[in-house]
Amino acid sequence: MSVEILDGATIVHFLEDEEAFNNSVVNRFACLDTNNDGLLSYDEMLKELQGLRVFETHFGIDVESDPNEHARVYASLFIQFDHNLNGTVDLEEFKNETKQMMLAMADGMGFMPIQMVLEEDSFLKKAVEREYNKVTA
């Protein structure tokens, strides 16, 4: 993890750079697709969904919550990715929903820089790295 400064524009610029965004999505998808069938099952996506930290409450500290609630929320998130509701997520579905989620984050952040703790391999971290590399080039 690292502490980074970013804003909505950082995310939008990353999404607009189709090559950088698509490469990141393809790489993440390949890591998640443990059986290499070109589709993500719920089990393959569960760790990624858990990484969204929807149950985090305060400064990275989790509270105990109902396991049934966790299951419902993660199933609901999986359905957001599974656009055709066939029980699996293909690369296009994964890319489209990831883009929509990132646009929502950018919209929520606005254009005032904020400081965040980011996972090293997260899409947000990749957006920050891309922005940094553009500035220093």
Secondary structure, 3 states (H helix, E strand, C coil): CEEEEECHHHHHHHHHCHHHHHHHHHHHHHHHCCCCCCEECHHHHHHHHHCCCCCEEECCEECCCCHHHHHHHHHHHHHHHCCCCCCCEEHHHHHHHHHHHHHHHHHHHCCCCEEEEECCCCHHHHHHHHHHHHHHC
